[in-house]
Amino acid sequence: MAKQKDISPLTIQRLSLYLRALREMRDFGEVSASSKDIAERVGSTAPQIRKDLSYFGSFGQKGRGYKIDELITTLEKILGVDKKWKVALVGVGKLGQSLLQYKGFWKSGFEIAAIFEKDPGKIGRRILGIPIYPTESMPKICEQENILMAIITVPFESAEEAFQRALDSGIRGILNFTGYCCFKPPPHAFIKDVNMSAEIEALSYYISTY
């Protein structure tokens, strides 16, 4: 089994795609799948599937493929989604409120347990039953609720301050929707950038190329 540092972020992203594809296959009543079956669903190749899985051990049987339930359980364990995670939402503007409505978080075992805001008009309220706290209380609440992840949706100019406050509150994983990509976290923490402009620029490239 490969060490964590030897596994690329792209491999981890692909594992997440494989997991989603396998869950869909299970929902359709399928009980087994080959590397080719999975590859066709995610737009990859069978050798790539086998290579990615090989970093984590030996799965399936040659000529018989994988048992879908067993591979789902394995991938959930590898990705750490075999348990529940509490998450903080920092910034509850229009984007933050939209993310609160996204059911994919709780389906994957992520519960937004606390919201943090600077706007005094929002503090003390609840959205979908989730309390809104002042940002200053983030260290206390994150410790009480054992929150290790945060989704940050504050404006670009407030991003660096929000990142630092989250890290100072014990947050170790940040999903970054601010568009700010120059903040370097310490070695024990991770920031995953979600840059919508970059994604649509990539679409523009593919459309222009073909």
N, C-alpha and C positions, 0 to 999 in steps of 0.2 A: 504494500500500500504506500502511495506517495505521501511525502510530507506536505503539510498545508502550503508552505512557501513555494513549493514546486508546481502548484496547480494554478493555472492562469484564471483571471476573472472571467474570461470568455467561456472557459470550461464550466464554471459554476453557473453562468447564465444559461448555458445549454442544458445543464442538469434540470434547471427550473422548467425549461420548455418541455423536456422529456416527461417530467412529473405531471405537467398539465395535460400533455397528450395522453399519458397513461390513464389519468383520471377520467378523461373523456371516453377513452376506449372502455373502461370499466363501466361507465354510465350507460354505454350502449350494449352492455351484456357480454363483452368479450372477456375471456379468461386467460388468454395467452397472446404473446406478440413476439415477432422476430425483430431483429435490428432493422431490417428493411421496412417493416410495418411502421415502426416508430419514426424512422427517417423520412418516410413519405409524408407523415403528418406534420413534421416540423421543418421540412425543407432542407434536410441534411443528407448524409449518406450512411449506409450501414457500417462501413469501417470507422467513421467518425464516432458513431454511437458506441461501438465496441471499445474504441480507444479511450473515450471519456470515462466509461464505466470501469475500465481496467485500472485506473488510478486508485480505485477504492476497493478492489478485490475482484473475485471471479464470480460472475452471475450467469444464470441461465445454463442451458445444456445445448451443446452443438447439435444443430439440426432440429431442435425442438423449441428454441427460443426461450422466452422468459415467462414465468407466471406473473401476470399483471399485478395481483394483490401483493405478492412478495416483493416485486421490484418497487412498487409504490411505497411500501413500508421502509425499504432500504433507502430510497432517495429522500424520504421525509426525515429519516434519521441523519443522513449525511448533511442535509440542508438545515437541520436544526428545527424543522417545523413539525416534529413529532411531539412537541410540547407547546404550551400557550406562552405567548410573549405579550407583556404590557408595553404600550407605546405612548409617547407624549406627542401631541400636536402643538407646534409652536407657531402661532399666527393663525387667526381664524377669519381671514378675509374671504373673498369669493372663492379662491382656489381651495383654501383650507376647508371651507364649508362643503365644497364639492367632494373633497376627499373623504369627509366624514360619511358621505352617502355611499361610498364605494364598498360593496359587500364582499369584494374579493379579499379584503384584509382579514375579516373574521373567519371566512371560509378556510383561509390558510393558517389560522391560529393566532392572528395578531389582533389584540384588543386595544383600541385607543381609549386609555383609561383617564387621561387628564389633558386639558387644553391650557396653554399659557399665552397670555395677552398683555399688551401694554395699554390698550384702550380702556380707560376707566368705565366707559359705558357698557362694556362687555363683561368685565370682571364681576364675578358673583352670580352670573347667569348659568344656565345649562343649555346645551344643544344635544338633542337626542339622549338626554339623561346624563351627559358627560359634563362635569363641572369645569368652569373656566376660572383659572387662578391668575394672580399677578405673576409676571415673570420672576419677580424677586423671590417668590416662594418655591421656585423650581427645585433647588437642592433638597429641601425638606420633603416635598411631595414625592419626588423621584425615589428618595430613600425609603419613605413609608410604603410606597406602592411597588417597590422593586422594579422600577422602570429603567431599562437599559438601552432602549431605542427611542429615537425621536424623528418625526417628520417635520421639516422646517419649511415654512411657506411665507416667511416675512419678505418685505421688499428688499431688493438688491442691496440698497445702502445700509440695511440693518443686518445683513447676513453674518458678517464677521463677528459682531457682538453676540448674535444668537448662537452661533457655533460655539463660541468660547463659554457662554453661560451654560449651554448644554453639557459640554465636556466637564466643566467645573461641578456640574450636578451629578456626575457619575455616568452620564450617557456614553455608551461605547460604539453605537452605530447610528449614523445620521443619514436619512434619505433627504436629499437636498433639492428643493424645487425653487430656489431663489435665483438661479442663473449665475451665481457667484461661484467660480471654480478655482480660485487661487489660494484657498485656505488649506494649510497643511496640518493634518491632525497628528497627534503623538502616535507612537508605534502601537499602542494598545487600543486605538480607536480607528474607526473606519467611516468614510464619507462616500456615499454613492450619489453621484450627480444625475439628476433627471433634467436634461436641458431640452426643452421643447423646440427651441429655435434650431439647435443642432440637428435634431431628428428631422425636422421639416426641410432643412438644408440638404440632408442626406437624400430625402425623397426627391428633391429638386435635381440633385446630381443624377440619380438613376433615371428619372424621366428625361432629362436632357441627353443622357448618354444613349438611351435606347429610343 
